[in-house]
């Protein structure tokens, strides 16, 4: 299936990934690829400290936003599910 969106990563994501075991990190990255075709698969979040989407995978939250005009999904953070959004 053809991708509809391009996925970009904020610099902070690479720091987040460095703290995640590589096997889990690779599985998370595999799931992020799904966002190229289905960016709204995640849960929409509208909170004081985060307005965007989250994809929960392997016990981690992938926090991202969608730019419809540019057809871009930007990943901002990958956080353990027990961590606060901040």
N, C-alpha and C positions, 0 to 999 in steps of 0.2 A: 504494500500500500504506500502511496506517495505521501511524503511529508508535506504539511501545510504551513508549519511554523518553524522558524529557526530558534534554537535554544542557545542562550548566552548565559555565562556565569559571572557574577560579581566576584571581585578578587577575594573577598572574605570566604567564599565557598571553598577555595583551595585550602585555606587554613582549617575550615571545618572538617574537610575530608582527611586532613593529616591526623586528626584525632580519632578517626574511625578505623577499625581493623580493615585491612585491604579487601578481604573476602566480602564483607558487608558493604564496604564502599563501592566495590564493583557491581554488586547487585543493585544498589541504590541508583548508580549511574545507568544501569540497564533499564530500570523503571523510569528514569527521567526521559529516556528516549521516546517513551510512549507519548510524552507531552508534545512531541513534534506533530503528532496526528490528532491527539485528543487533549488539548490543553485544559479543558474544563473537567477533566476526570477527577481533579482534586476538589476539596471542599472550599467553598468561598468563605472567607473570613472578613468580618467587618468589626474590628475592635479598635479601641483607642490606640494601641501600640502596633497594630498590624492590619492593613487593608490589602487584601490580595487573596491568594490561594495557598492551600497546603495539601501536599500529597503525603500520605502516611505510608511508609514502607520499611520493613525490617526494623521496626521500633524507632524509626527516625521520622522527623517531619521535614519535608522539603518545602521551603517557603518561596513562593514565586509570584510574579505578576505577568499579566498578558497585555501586550500592546497590539490591539486589533488592527490599527491602521498599517503598522509596519510588519504585522504577522510575526511578532517576536514573543517568546517566552523567556523572561529573565529570572534566573534562579538567584535568590539573595542569601539564603542560609540553608544549611542542613543541620538540624539540631536533634539531639536525643529527645524522644517523646516526653521524658520527664522534665525537661528544661522549660523554663518560661520563654515566651516569645522574644523578650528583650535582649 
